[in-house]
Amino acid sequence: MIIVRLCAIAAVTAICALILKSHKSELAPLCVAAGGILMVLFAFDYIAESLQLLKQFTNTTGISSSVVRIIFKIIGIGYIVELTASSVKDLGYESLADKLIMCGRIVIFIVSVPVLQSLYNVIVSLIELV
């Protein structure tokens, strides 16, 4: 049901942006940005339900919760950077959006170093078993 709400928000935002574009063109990008933010806020409601399932999954599998937390940080950074870069591109600043995406990739790499360290430790322990 949430997808219907998201599609409705997107449609209403697009119609409002078209109307604003013909009357006050400088407000149309702000309307699109506001609609995008509203859609993201609606999507966050679903995340709370999914987190409980993920906690059960980590407890069952024995995966370290710190690794799962880091993976979700990486996913969150990617989504936030993509959303912001898209909004900045909509406002007409494509070069700034490209720089933001590059910085986001650097931050993702830095955040992922502990996961790489954990993977290295697992590989070393497997080699020692042989």
N, C-alpha and C positions, 0 to 999 in steps of 0.2 A: 504494500500500500504506500510505502514511502516513495517509491519510484513515481507514482502518480502525482504526489505532492511536488516532487522535484521537477517533474516535467511541466506541471502547472505553473510553478514559480518561474521556470525558464521561459515559458510562452508569454506569461504576463510581462516579464521583464523585457522580452524582445519587442512586444507590442508597445510598451511604454517608451522604450528607447527609440522606436520608429516615430512615434508621435512627437517626442521631444526633439528628435533630429530635424523635423520639419519646422518646428517653432523656435526652439532654443538649442541649437546644435552643440553648444558647449556643455550642456547638462546630460546629453545622451551617454557619454562614457561613464559618468558618475552613476547613472541609473543602472548600467550594465554591471559595474563593480558592486553596487549595493545588492543587486539580485544574486550575484555570485556569492557574496558573503552570506546572504540569507540561505542559499542552498547548502553551503558548507555547514552552517549551524544546524540545519535540519538533519544533515547526514551524521553529525556528531551524536545525535540521540541514539542512533543504532549502535554506536561503538560501545556504549556502556553495557548493552546486553551481550555483546560478543566477548567482552573482557572476562566475564565469569567463565565462559566456555574455555577460553584460553588458559585461565588459571587451573582448571581441572585437567587440561591437556598436559601442562607442564608438570603438574603433580604426578600424573599417571606415568608419563614417559621418563621422568627423572632428569629432564633437561634443566640445566641451571636457570633459575629465574633471571639472573643478571644477563645471560645471553639473550633470552627472549626479550627482555626489556630493551637491550641495545638494538635488536632487530626491529622492534617497533619504533624506536627512536629514528632509525634509518628510514623506515617507511614513512613516518610522520614528516621528517625533514624533506623527503622527496615530494610528498603531496603538497606541503606548504610552499616549497620553492616553485613547484609547477603552477600552483594556483596564483601565486603572486606574480610570477613571470608572465603568465597569460594575461593577467589584469594590466600589468605594465605595458605589454604589447598592445592591448586594446586601447590604451591611452596614447599609443603612438611612439613609444620609446623602446624600439626593438633592440637597440644596442645595449641599453641598460638591462633589459630582460636577459639577454645573452650572458652578460657579466654575472648577473644573479644566478643563473643556472650553473655557470662555471664555479662560482663560489660555493654553491650548494653541493656540487660534486666533491669539492675539496673537503667540506665539512663532513660529508658522508664517509669519505675515506678515513678521515681522522677518527670519527666515532666508531668505525668498524675495526679499528686496530685490535681492541680487546677480543673481538670474535676471532680474528685471525690468530691471535695468541692462543686462544682456547683450542682452535682447530689444530694448531701446531702441537700443543700438549697431547691431544688425543692421538695424533699420528705418531709422536715419539713413544707414547705408551704402547701403542699397537706394535711398533717395531721391536720394542723391548720384549714383548711376549713371544716373538718368533725366535 
